[in-house]
Amino acid sequence: MIRENKRYEIILPILIIFLMVFGIFVLRSAVARAEGYENYPARQVIWDSLALFLLILVIFMKKNFIRDFAIIVYVISVVLLIYVLLKAPAVGGSRRWITLKFINFQPSELSKLSLIILLPLLFEKPTLKNFILSILLTALPTTLIFLEPDLGTSVLISFIWLSIAIASKVKFRYVLTIILIILVALPLFYMFGLKDYQKNRIRAFLNPQAHQSGAAYNVIRSKSAIASGGLLGRGYMKGPANLFGFVPVDYSDFIVAVIGEELGFLGIAFLIFLYTAIMVRMYIMYEKVEDEYWKLIIVGVSATLFFHVTENMLMAIGAMPVTGIPLPFVSYGGSSTVIFGMMFGLVMKAYSITKLGRKV
């Protein structure tokens, strides 16, 4: 046992395991008749197990090692992002993956983790110099990820920075200035920064009926499947939209459509309950942590989870533009699952090293 760890959290990992089991349960139905995808549930069990192992490993790391290693993780993530742009094969018009012998790894996932442990180092000393440096360090991976292109993840990384900046003790007028600059630049970014297919997704979000055979096809199919499930759903492995492949990528991006069709509103409500319970538990842990660095780490992890869940579930019902943001521990995927495991390990590490005393 590491002496600096004074207590261990039990509720959070239990909630995560419940979420993983629910995800495997749904994934098994999502690929039930998808030829070539039969081994996805077994693979996901391996990813989930690895995520839990890394979660525990992070808890037993020295806190100073995590702080000192932050810049190294950041540099590694940037180097991998550059490698992806230069060397990785294009898949569907994007360069996002490093293909190894047995696995595919997405470096943008590592970028999230690197910024979550690096930005608090800067914001715990809220000077103007550190504030500007935080913007530059965030802008580099954001730009590289955008060039892949991966608009959803680049927006997510910006959201992580914004959340940590607002929660820190940096002067709010600094943050407000950046927000105003971004808002002013948005029209120019839309006109000159986005690719045609990205613009089509935004147009499809604003007017789905006009793009029902194109950019809005997936969303319309997803909404139809969710609506057909009603309150209780059609039954496990009995959803026609799922089983006959009417909703594309329903094992990943649109897995909420499988839940809504087969388990109904109650199935989605149960999923929302699990995520809400995790967020509430992290807030309770945040309130008990005193060290500014570790408090901001919890903010970064919470912001990442919130963005993933909100974007994925809302895009499935057409309330947000379509991106490739997965549903944590439910959508199929190794990179996201493993990195989220490490993120939650950081949250539990923050809690384990906290001295809990009576407030007088």
N, C-alpha and C positions, 0 to 999 in steps of 0.2 A: 504494500500500500504506500502511496506517496503521502508524506506527512503534511504537505500543504493542502491536501483534500480533507476537509473537515466533515463533510456530509455527502450523501449521494441521493440523487433524485430518482424516484420510482415511477411516479404517475406519468411523466412525459414519455418515457420509453414504452410503457404499457399502451398508451394511446397510439404511438407510432406503430407498434406491432399490430394492434387492431386494424389500423389503416392499411398496413401491408397485406394482412389476411383478406380484408375486404377487396383490395386491389387484385389479388390473385384470383379470387372468386369471380370477379367481373371479367378479368382478362381471359379466363378460361372459356367464358361464354362468347367473348368478342371474337375469338379465333377458332371457334368450334367447327366452322365449315370453311375456314379460310385455308386453302391448300398451300402448303409451304410454311405455314405459321404455327404448326401444331406444337412445336417445342418452345414457343414463347413463354408460356406460364412457367415451365421448368427453368428457363433462363432467368426469368424475373425472380424466382425463388433464390437463385444464386446471387443476383444483384442485391436483393433485400438482405440476405445473410451477410454479404460483404459490407453493406452499409451499416448494419448493426455492429459488426466487428470493428469497423473504423470509428463508429460512434464511441464505443467503449475505449478504443485505443487513444482517442483524443482526450478523454477524461483523465487518463493516466499519464498524459504528457506533462512536463513541467511548464508552468505558466510563462516563465521567462523564455523558454524554448519557442513557444508559440509566438510571442512578441518578436523575438529576434529572427525568426524564420519568415516573418511576414513579407519582407522585401524580396527574399529569395523566391517565394511562391509567386509573387507578382511578376518578377523577371521571367521565371519559367513560363508563366501563362502568356506573357507578351511574345516570347520567342516562339511558342507553339502556335499562337495566332498568326504570326508572320509566316511560319512554315506552312500552315494550312493554305494561306493565300497564294503562296509561291509553288508549293509542291503537291498539295492534295488534289485528287481527281474530282472533277465537277460531277455532282449528283443532283439531277433536277435543276441544273443551272446555278447551284450553290456549292461553295467549297467550305464545308464546316467540320469535316470529320478526318481524323487520322486513323487510317485502317491498319491494324496490326494483324497478327496471324489468327488470333481467336476472337478479338474484340474490336469494336470501333469506339473511338474516344472523341468527345467534342470539347475542344479546349476552351470554348466560351463558358462552359460550366465551371471550369477551374478559375476563370476570371472573376466570377461572382465571389467565390470563396476568398480569393486573394485580396479583393477590395474590402471584404467584410472584416478581415483581420488587419489590413493596412490602414484604411481610412481612420479608424479610431485612434491610431497612434498619432496622427496629425491633429485630429479634433480634440484630443484630451488637452492639448495646448492651443487654445483657440485664438491664434494670432492671424493677422492678415496674410503674412507670408505662408503659413501652413494652409490657410484657406485657399489661396491661389494654387499652391502646390497640389492640393487635393483635387482641384479642377483639372489640372494638367495630367495627373496620374489617372484620373477617371476618363478623360477625353481620349487618351491613347488606345486602350482596349475597346472603348466604345466605337471609335472610328474603324478599327480593324474588324470588329464584328459586323459593323454596318456594311463594310465592303465585301463580306462573304457572299451574298448579302443576308443579314439576319436582323431585320428591323425590330422584331419583338424583343430579342435579348439585349440589343443596344439600348432600347427604351428602358428595359428592366434595370440595367446597370446604372443608368442615369437616375432612376427612381431610388436605387440603393443609396447613391451619393446624397440625393436630396433628403431622404429620410434620416440618415445619420447626421447630416448638416443641421437640419431643423432640431433634432433631439440634442445636439451638442450645445455647448455654451458659447459658440461663436456668435458674433453680433448678427442679429436677424436682418439688418439692412444689407449685409453682404449677400445673404441668401436671396433676399427679395430682389436685389439688383440682377442676379443671375436669372431668376424666374422671369422677370420682365424682359430681359434680353432674349430669352428663349421664345417667349410668347410673340415678340415682335418679329423674330426670325422664322417662325413657323410657316407663314405663307410662302416665303422664298424657298424654304426647305422642301415644301410640298411640290413646288413648281420645278425646281432644278435638282433637288437631292434624291427624290424617289424614282425608282424604276417604274415602268408602265404597269407591271403586274401588281406592284404595291399600291399604285394609285387606283387600279381597278378594284382592289380589295376594299379600299376606303369608299369608293363610289358604290360598291355592292353593299357595304354596310349601311350607307345612307339611303340607297334605293334598291333593295334586294330583288324586287320583282322585275326590274329592268335588266338584271344580270342573272336570272334564275337558271340559265343554261350555261353560265360561265363562272365568274368569280363567286357568285352567291349560291352555287349548286350545293356545296357541302353543307352550308348553314341551313338552307331550306330543307334538305333531307334530315338534318339533325333535329331541327325544330319539329318536323312532322313526326319523327320517331318518339321524341320526348312527349309530345302532346298525345300520341296514341296510347301511351302507358297509363294515363289517368292517375288515380290515387294509389292503386295497389300494383299496377303494372300487368303485363301479359303473362308473367311467370318466367322463372329462370330458364334460360336457353330456349325460350319460346317466342322471342321477338323476331318477326319476319324481316324488318329493316336491317337488323343485325345479322341474322343467319343467312340472308340472301345478298348481303353486301351492298345494300342501298345507301348506306352511309360510309363514304370513303374514310380510311384511316381511323376506324372506330376503336382500334386497340390502343391508340395513342392520343392524337389531338382531340378526337371527338368521342372519347370513351364515356362521357356524360350521357351521350345519346343512348348507349347500351343500358346504362343504369336507369334512365328515365323510362325507356320502353319496357324493360323487363321487370324492374322493381318499383316503378312508378314514382310519384311524388314523395312517398315515404322513404324510398331508397335514396333519393337525392337529399332529403331532409336529414337522414342518418349520416350521410357523407358530410354535409355542412356542419352537423353537430360535432363530428370528430375533429374537423379543422378548427371550429370555434373553440372547442375544449383545449386544443393544443395552443391556440393563440392566448387564451385566458391563462393557461398554466404558465406560458412564457412571460406574460405580464406580471404574474405573481412573483416569479423568480426575478424579474427585472427590478421590482420594487425592493427586494431584499439585498440586491447587489449594491455595494457602495463604491467600488472602483469604477471611475469614469470609462476607462478603456473597455472593460468587460460589459458595462451597461450598454455602450454603443454597439458592441458586437451583437448583443441580443436584439437591439433595434434593427441592425442590418439583416439578421436572420428572419426576424418577424416581417420586415418589409418584403423580403424575397418570397417568403411563403404566401403572404397576402397577395402579392402581384400575380404569382403563379395561379393560385386558386381562383382569384377574381377574374383574371383574363381568360383562363381556360373555360370556366363555367359560363361566363357571360357570352363568350364568342359562340358557344354551342347553341345558345338561344337567340343569336343575332343581336345581342345588346352591346357587343364590342367587335371591332374588326378582327378578322382571322389572322392569327399568328401561329407559330410552331411552339408555343409555350405549353409544356406538358403539365398534367395534374400530378402533384408530388405523391409518390408511393402508390399511385393508382394506374396512371398511364404506363405503358411498356417503355422501358428505357434504362440503360445502365449508367451512363454518365450523370444524368440528373439525380438518380436514386443514390448513387455513391456519394456525390457531393452534398446532397441534403443530409445524408447520414453524418458526415463530418461537421456540417453546420450545427446540427442538433447536439453533437458532441461538444462543440464550443459553448453552446448555451448551458449545458449541464456542467461543463468545467467552470464557467463563471459562477454558477450557484455553489459548486462544491468547495471553492476556495474562499467563500464569503464567511466572515465572522458574524454570526447572528446573536445579537445581544438585546437586552431589553431597552426599549426607548423610554427615557425618563422625561 
